[in-house]
Amino acid sequence: YGLYTTRINGQIWFHSVPYTSMSHDSLKAEEYNKLGEHASLGCVRLNVEDAKWVYENLDFNTIIKVYDSEDPGPLGKPQGLKIDVNDKNSGWDPTDSDPDNPWKK
C-alpha cells in the first residue's frame, strides 16, 4: 500500500514508501530508509508529509517535470531521516501527522 497517491502519468505515481496494509502503523521501515535512492519501478516515493502535501495541493492538470541528472539543482539533495528497523515505532513514518504517531509524542 502507498499512502496519498497522486498520478503523474500512466502507471507513474507520487506516493509514500510502501506499507503492508492501509494502517498508518504498518510502514516497511527498510523501504523508508531507501528514500533518496532508486528503489522503484518509476514511481516517486516520498515520506508521508511530502506525499500528503502533493496529494492535497497539486491540481489535476499540474505539469510535473522530471529530469535525470547527477546535479541536484540549486536546493541540493535532501537528506532523509533513517529509522532503526528494530525500534518499536518503526512501523510509523516519523513525518506522519496522524495523532497516534508515537514519533510525535
Backbone bond lengths (Angstrom), bond angles and torsions (degrees), N, CA, C in turn:
res aa  C-N    CA-C-N  psi(-1)  N-CA   C-N-CA  omega(-1)  CA-C   N-CA-C  phi
1 Y - - - 1.449 - - 1.524 109.15 -
2 G 1.309 116.34 147.26 1.448 122.60 172.51 1.517 108.57 -125.36
3 L 1.302 116.80 134.02 1.459 120.61 178.93 1.526 109.91 -87.07
4 Y 1.319 116.68 146.38 1.460 123.69 175.24 1.530 111.77 53.48
5 T 1.326 115.98 63.29 1.459 120.78 179.90 1.520 111.00 -86.11
6 T 1.323 115.41 135.67 1.456 123.33 178.45 1.520 107.97 -133.43
7 R 1.329 117.16 122.13 1.462 120.98 -177.90 1.531 110.67 -70.15
8 I 1.323 115.09 132.87 1.460 121.18 172.43 1.526 108.25 -92.42
9 N 1.346 115.30 -54.53 1.462 120.81 -177.84 1.525 108.24 -167.95
10 G 1.323 117.24 130.14 1.459 120.01 177.60 1.518 111.44 56.22
11 Q 1.341 115.94 -119.90 1.462 121.78 -179.43 1.531 112.52 -96.99
12 I 1.322 117.87 14.67 1.461 122.49 -178.82 1.527 108.74 -101.61
13 W 1.340 115.22 129.68 1.463 121.20 -173.26 1.527 111.03 -134.61
14 F 1.335 116.29 155.74 1.462 123.15 158.83 1.521 104.36 -88.54
15 H 1.324 118.44 136.37 1.464 120.55 174.12 1.524 108.97 -164.93
16 S 1.318 114.89 167.51 1.464 120.04 175.81 1.524 108.98 -66.29
17 V 1.314 115.98 169.71 1.465 119.10 170.86 1.533 107.38 -64.75
18 P 1.321 118.87 164.88 1.467 120.53 -174.20 1.536 114.70 -66.84
19 Y 1.318 112.92 147.72 1.467 124.18 172.73 1.522 107.21 -120.84
20 T 1.332 117.29 156.19 1.465 119.96 178.56 1.524 112.18 -84.16
21 S 1.337 116.92 -14.21 1.462 121.80 176.78 1.523 107.58 -153.34
22 M 1.318 116.49 -178.30 1.464 119.78 179.20 1.529 112.21 -76.38
23 S 1.292 117.84 -5.68 1.461 122.86 -179.67 1.528 110.64 -74.08
24 H 1.327 116.56 137.78 1.463 121.50 -178.63 1.527 113.63 -68.32
25 D 1.324 117.89 -8.96 1.467 120.31 -179.70 1.528 112.30 -104.12
26 S 1.345 116.64 21.24 1.466 119.98 -177.93 1.534 112.61 -118.14
27 L 1.328 115.50 30.91 1.468 122.15 179.32 1.523 111.16 -59.48
28 K 1.317 117.84 138.91 1.464 122.44 170.71 1.531 106.72 -85.03
29 A 1.310 116.51 94.98 1.471 122.06 -173.23 1.522 112.36 -57.55
30 E 1.335 117.60 -36.27 1.471 120.06 179.92 1.529 110.02 -61.55
31 E 1.324 116.55 -36.29 1.470 120.97 179.13 1.519 110.86 -73.37
32 Y 1.325 116.90 -36.98 1.466 120.73 177.35 1.527 110.00 -58.32
33 N 1.314 116.25 -40.00 1.463 120.74 -177.95 1.528 112.73 -70.88
34 K 1.320 118.12 -6.81 1.463 122.11 176.34 1.526 113.03 -91.63
35 L 1.338 117.29 -1.25 1.470 118.86 179.35 1.525 109.63 -53.42
36 G 1.327 115.58 134.65 1.463 121.12 -178.13 1.513 113.32 94.05
37 E 1.341 117.02 -5.63 1.461 122.50 178.37 1.529 108.95 -115.82
38 H 1.319 116.86 162.38 1.461 120.26 173.15 1.526 107.76 -71.09
39 A 1.342 116.36 117.03 1.469 119.68 -177.11 1.523 111.35 -147.74
40 S 1.315 116.80 20.53 1.451 119.96 -174.95 1.525 109.44 -140.91
41 L 1.309 115.93 168.55 1.463 120.68 176.48 1.525 111.62 -91.04
42 G 1.314 117.19 16.59 1.455 120.69 177.65 1.511 114.09 140.46
43 C 1.328 117.40 -22.82 1.459 119.84 178.43 1.523 110.34 -69.95
44 V 1.324 115.23 161.42 1.457 121.17 176.67 1.521 107.21 -104.66
45 R 1.326 115.93 109.11 1.463 121.37 179.44 1.521 109.64 -84.02
46 L 1.322 115.17 137.95 1.462 122.07 -178.33 1.522 109.46 -134.67
47 N 1.337 116.05 162.08 1.458 117.66 169.84 1.525 107.05 -71.56
48 V 1.315 117.71 165.67 1.469 121.51 -175.15 1.525 111.48 -60.21
49 E 1.316 117.49 -42.43 1.465 120.38 -178.98 1.534 111.07 -56.66
50 D 1.321 117.44 -46.18 1.460 120.84 -178.28 1.527 111.67 -73.89
51 A 1.339 117.85 -39.97 1.463 120.78 178.21 1.528 110.57 -62.35
52 K 1.321 116.56 -39.63 1.468 121.00 178.68 1.522 110.46 -66.17
53 W 1.333 117.57 -40.35 1.470 120.66 179.04 1.525 110.14 -62.10
54 V 1.322 117.63 -46.89 1.465 121.50 178.74 1.527 109.42 -59.57
55 Y 1.323 117.17 -48.02 1.468 123.24 -178.50 1.532 111.64 -58.15
56 E 1.320 116.39 -41.22 1.461 120.61 -175.38 1.522 114.18 -87.08
57 N 1.341 118.65 -16.34 1.459 119.99 -171.27 1.525 116.74 -118.47
58 L 1.323 119.40 -18.98 1.459 119.56 179.55 1.519 110.22 -86.65
59 D 1.321 115.88 129.24 1.456 120.47 174.83 1.520 110.02 -74.05
60 F 1.316 116.57 161.75 1.462 122.65 -177.47 1.529 112.21 -54.03
61 N 1.307 119.18 -40.35 1.467 122.25 -175.47 1.521 113.68 -97.40
62 T 1.324 118.18 18.38 1.464 120.63 177.87 1.527 109.53 -63.00
63 I 1.315 116.89 132.55 1.462 121.66 178.55 1.523 108.63 -84.72
64 I 1.325 115.63 127.00 1.458 122.57 179.35 1.522 107.53 -109.32
65 K 1.322 116.67 124.49 1.462 120.95 176.64 1.519 108.22 -107.79
66 V 1.315 116.00 122.21 1.452 122.42 179.30 1.518 107.31 -115.25
67 Y 1.317 116.61 133.32 1.457 119.06 178.11 1.515 109.52 -131.22
68 D 1.315 114.80 157.74 1.456 121.88 -178.69 1.518 107.48 -115.54
69 S 1.318 116.49 106.46 1.460 120.69 -177.16 1.519 109.15 -154.75
70 E 1.309 115.90 149.62 1.463 120.90 172.73 1.530 110.92 -75.20
71 D 1.338 117.03 -18.98 1.463 122.69 179.32 1.527 108.82 -78.44
72 P 1.329 118.87 115.75 1.467 120.69 -177.49 1.531 113.86 -76.63
73 G 1.318 117.22 -0.50 1.458 120.25 179.00 1.521 111.95 85.43
74 P 1.321 116.09 -176.85 1.475 120.41 -172.68 1.528 114.76 -66.81
75 L 1.318 118.22 -22.30 1.468 120.48 -178.89 1.522 112.92 -91.03
76 G 1.335 117.30 -10.24 1.451 120.43 -178.56 1.517 111.23 78.70
77 K 1.308 115.14 174.84 1.463 121.06 179.08 1.521 108.87 -91.47
78 P 1.334 117.68 124.01 1.468 119.20 179.61 1.523 111.38 -64.68
79 Q 1.298 115.90 146.77 1.462 121.49 176.35 1.523 108.12 -97.40
80 G 1.315 115.98 118.64 1.457 120.26 -179.55 1.512 111.72 -79.60
81 L 1.316 114.72 153.57 1.457 120.59 173.11 1.519 108.94 -70.77
82 K 1.287 117.44 149.20 1.465 122.10 171.81 1.524 106.64 -114.16
83 I 1.322 115.53 141.30 1.454 119.02 177.84 1.524 109.39 -118.97
84 D 1.293 115.47 147.48 1.464 121.89 177.83 1.524 108.03 -73.29
85 V 1.317 117.03 116.82 1.469 120.31 -177.06 1.521 112.45 -64.14
86 N 1.320 117.86 -15.81 1.470 121.70 178.61 1.527 112.74 -94.99
87 D 1.319 117.45 -4.27 1.460 121.23 179.13 1.529 109.47 -67.79
88 K 1.315 117.98 143.25 1.470 121.93 -179.09 1.531 112.28 -62.32
89 N 1.336 117.35 -20.09 1.461 121.81 179.94 1.530 112.85 -97.71
90 S 1.331 117.58 6.65 1.466 120.23 -171.96 1.530 114.14 -66.36
91 G 1.304 118.28 -9.93 1.460 121.25 175.74 1.512 113.30 -79.54
92 W 1.321 116.56 -2.21 1.467 122.30 -178.36 1.524 110.52 -114.74
93 D 1.329 116.76 140.53 1.460 122.05 170.13 1.530 106.66 -76.16
94 P 1.332 118.63 125.34 1.475 120.11 -178.61 1.523 114.09 -59.97
95 T 1.355 117.78 -20.81 1.464 120.27 -178.71 1.525 112.97 -91.14
96 D 1.325 118.38 -4.69 1.464 122.44 -177.02 1.527 109.90 -67.52
97 S 1.340 116.69 126.60 1.471 121.07 -178.54 1.523 113.71 -81.82
98 D 1.324 117.96 2.95 1.463 121.47 178.14 1.532 109.49 -53.32
99 P 1.342 118.46 130.59 1.468 120.32 -177.91 1.526 114.12 -61.36
100 D 1.316 118.71 -19.81 1.462 121.58 178.34 1.523 113.05 -85.41
101 N 1.337 117.87 -3.78 1.459 121.21 -177.70 1.535 110.77 -63.44
102 P 1.323 118.49 115.67 1.472 120.53 -177.66 1.529 113.56 -66.94
103 W 1.336 118.32 -20.88 1.468 120.85 177.47 1.522 110.68 -68.35
104 K 1.333 117.30 -23.44 1.477 122.13 -176.94 1.526 112.61 -86.81
105 K 1.333 117.24 -6.20 1.468 119.92 -176.16 1.501 111.44 -92.97
